[in-house]
Amino acid sequence: MTFEIFRKDIEHKLNSIVKFEMLEYHYTPNDFGSGILAYRIKGQNHKFVFDGKENSLTWFVSKPHQKYLDQNLIAVIKKDKLELSLDELKNGIKNGAQQAWYKA
């Protein structure tokens, strides 16, 4: 799966479960297909960083109501592939809020 397909897939899944706002989209096909996606979901910033060289996806979440530029993010999921299921997405949104709150 390419990062562009991942973006379309994740936005389709997000549309089915929650309202969101895109904050950042950066795709570098010449850098092993790496990319960054960031969304505002339920008052939190969710950032997906894909390292194409290492083939790893890391999902970061901010504290509630934190500005996007503050970049004080907590990693909630790290995977060795560019894919998130609907259940992983639902759980990540739910659990990410709890983890960000407790690590504050």
C-alpha positions in Angstrom: 0.0 0.0 0.0 1.3 3.5 -0.9 1.0 6.4 1.5 -1.6 8.1 -0.8 -3.8 5.0 -0.7 -3.3 4.8 3.1 -4.5 8.5 3.4 -7.7 7.7 1.4 -8.3 4.5 3.4 -7.9 6.1 6.8 -10.1 9.1 5.8 -12.8 6.7 4.6 -12.6 4.8 7.9 -12.6 8.1 9.9 -15.6 9.3 8.1 -17.6 6.3 9.2 -16.8 6.8 12.9 -16.0 10.4 13.8 -15.7 14.0 12.5 -12.2 15.1 11.8 -10.2 18.0 10.4 -7.0 17.6 8.4 -4.1 19.5 9.8 -1.2 18.3 7.7 -0.5 16.1 4.7 3.0 15.7 3.5 4.0 12.9 1.1 7.5 12.4 -0.2 7.5 9.6 -2.8 11.3 10.2 -3.5 12.0 9.4 0.1 11.0 5.8 0.1 7.4 6.8 0.0 7.5 8.4 3.5 4.7 10.7 4.7 3.0 12.6 7.5 -0.8 12.9 8.1 -2.3 14.9 11.0 -5.9 15.3 12.0 -7.8 17.0 14.7 -10.2 14.5 16.2 -12.4 15.1 19.3 -10.2 18.0 20.5 -6.9 16.1 20.1 -4.2 16.1 17.4 -3.5 12.7 15.8 -0.4 12.5 13.7 0.5 9.5 11.6 4.2 9.3 10.5 5.3 6.7 8.0 9.0 5.9 7.5 9.1 4.3 4.1 12.7 3.2 4.5 12.0 1.3 7.7 8.4 0.5 6.6 7.1 1.6 10.0 4.0 3.6 10.9 3.9 5.5 14.2 0.7 7.1 15.5 1.1 10.1 17.9 -1.6 11.8 20.0 -1.5 15.2 21.7 -3.0 16.2 25.1 -6.6 17.4 24.8 -7.0 20.9 23.3 -3.3 21.3 22.6 -2.3 23.5 19.7 -1.0 21.6 16.7 2.3 23.5 16.6 3.2 22.6 20.2 4.2 19.2 19.0 4.2 17.6 22.5 2.9 14.2 21.2 2.8 10.7 22.7 3.2 7.6 20.6 0.2 5.3 21.0 0.8 2.8 18.2 3.9 1.6 16.3 3.5 -0.9 13.5 5.8 -2.5 10.9 3.3 -1.9 8.0 1.3 0.8 6.5 -2.2 -0.3 7.5 -4.7 0.3 10.3 -7.9 -1.6 10.6 -11.2 0.1 11.6 -10.9 -1.5 15.1 -7.4 -0.3 15.6 -8.5 3.2 14.5 -11.5 3.2 17.0 -9.3 1.9 19.8 -6.5 4.3 19.1 -8.8 7.2 19.2 -10.4 6.0 22.5 -7.2 4.8 24.1 -5.0 7.7 22.8 -7.2 10.1 24.7 -6.7 8.2 27.9 -2.9 7.7 27.4 -2.4 11.4 26.6 -4.3 12.4 29.6 -2.4 10.1 32.0 1.0 11.0 30.6 0.3 14.7 30.9 
